[in-house]
Amino acid sequence: MAITPTPRVRVPTQAKPGELIEIKTLISHEMESGQRKDASGKIVPRKIINTFVAAFNGKTVFEAEWNPAISANPYQSFFYKASESGELVFTWKDDDGSNYTSKHKLTVA
Amino acid sequence: MNLMKVEPSRRDALAFAGLAGLAALLAPRMAFADVAAVDAEIKKLYGDKKPESGKIKLDVPEIAENGLVVPVNVEVESPMTEADYVKAVHVFADGNPLPGIVSYKFTPACGKAAASTRMRLAQTQNIICIAEMSDGKLYSTKASVKVTIGGCGG
């Protein structure tokens, strides 16, 4: 049943200084809400990704706290204003303590 | 005289039984949040501070056929400079088992206070969005979504 969370991110590799880029992310995850019952009537325990963090060169630029109401395979898009070259790191934090990360180089010229 | 006294109490008892039955019918699934639960969440975050209207563009479908995946897009009007930016945005629902949907933390580096995700809605309900500016001002807006098939599995 359990799927291995695999992040998929769409982010440009190049940008002009001051350009506003849109970042789209998706991660495969069942996002078990803790509200659902299994066939025997027992509540399936909650297991969701509770936090998504986007950082540029180690500094957090955007953060989303997800509740069980977020759909399975959570999608998140947001904006980033390119100012200098560096690395964007996205981290998804799971209820079970696992972290999933995805890194992207961004060249600003 | 005696009969007249008995009559209303029996009617009350019947009405009470009817209400209890209705509650029993609704209860076995789960308890749902309501407007009060959303207000309590907002109070927890910002106390008694009253939000103003405006600035927020909350984009949700009027009718969602599938409550499992309902797109939600929020955008707050702001120059997003170090001096004036959107600090946080919270999205709540008043008819889900839990009122919270998502909370965003923005920084001036975002350039634009906008984000989209997808949410689960158990039933037809209101989506409430509240934004906190860097100067402490609050803004809020509300939109209703009709849900054809609820997204809570059961």
Interface residues (C-beta under 8 A of the other chain):
Chain A: L20 S33 Q35 R36 K37 F56 K59 T60 V61 F62 E63 A64 E65 W66 N67 P68 A69 I70 S71 A72 P74 Y75 Q76 S77 F78 F79 Y80 K81 S83
Chain B: M30 L68 V69 V70 M80 A93 N96 P97 L98 G100 I101 V102 S103 Y104 K105 F106 T107 A109 C110 G111 K112 A114 A115 S116 T117 R118 M119 R120 L121 G151 C152 G153 G154
